[in-house]
Structure formats: structure tokens, C-alpha cells
Amino acid sequence: MTDAVSNRDAPPHPELPRSELTRPRPPRPEPPEVDDPELEALVQEIISRVADKWTMLALEVLTEHGRLRFTRLGELIGGVSQKMLTKTLRQMEADGLLERTVFPVIPPRVEYELTELGLGLSEAFCGVWIWAERHREAIKRSRRAYEERAAGPGSAAREDAGR
């Protein structure tokens, strides 16, 4: 028998008001009944691409600023290498999310702008920012509570680290 303390009997988030934990959930949309492996693969591929940090940031910047040149886009995103930005923009162009326009001048001038498809995706992901803003404090409280539990004796985090 072990003397480990179980968190099972403790409230899930002692610092969160019960109302945040027991609020009725809105109805979830039903998934399509048709088993379409091609659609499933496409959705998984899109999620893996747009969940990429640089794609999300490029979507955000282009939504806020409209048509931008490569260098300005990189500056507004911040912290992205030229190589990574090039790769990200090429993939977004291939997926139809943005349009790349090359102007025949010397030196060449290239501008990027979201397509209707890209604007639609940006609108869909705007919900993530709204959700994060709405739940920011609850997430912070939950993280603090977790860290406190993890630092305590017999915590699951300590037990996991010992395995």
C-alpha cells in the first residue's frame, strides 16, 4: 500500500467558481454521417497546417493589414526567419489561402494578400482569439492551481517524473 495522495477526491479546479465548471454546454454540431476518408484526411491536413504558429500569425497579420510586401509581413509577424516565412507563404499559396503578386520592376516587388478562402479561414480562427480572451483569467487560475498541486507532495507530476 502506498501513502501517495490522490487528487481524485479534490475539486477539479479549487480556484475556479463552480459556475465555470458546470455551465450548460451549447449543442455540438453533428459530424457528417457519411464516412469520407478523403474529407477526413483533408481536414486533418488543414488542421496541422493552420495550427502551425507561422501560418496562424501570417493569417492574423494579413487580415489586419491587407496586402503586404514580404519584408513588411516578416517584420509584423516578428521572429520568423526568411526561410520559414517563404515556406509558410508558399504552402498558404498552394492551399489557396493567399495570392502572391509579382510586379515586373527591378528589383522585383512581391506582395501577398489573403484570398476569400484565406479570409474565411481567418474568420473561423478569430473564434480562438475570442475564446482565449473570454477565458484568459480562468485559464490563468487553472494553471496556477495545477502548478501548486504539482509542486505539492505526492503530486501526479512528481510521480510521473519518477517513472
Beta strands, then each sheet from edge to edge (+ up, - down):
strand 1: 68-69
strand 2: 98-103
strand 3: 109-114
sheet 1: 1+ 3- 2+
end
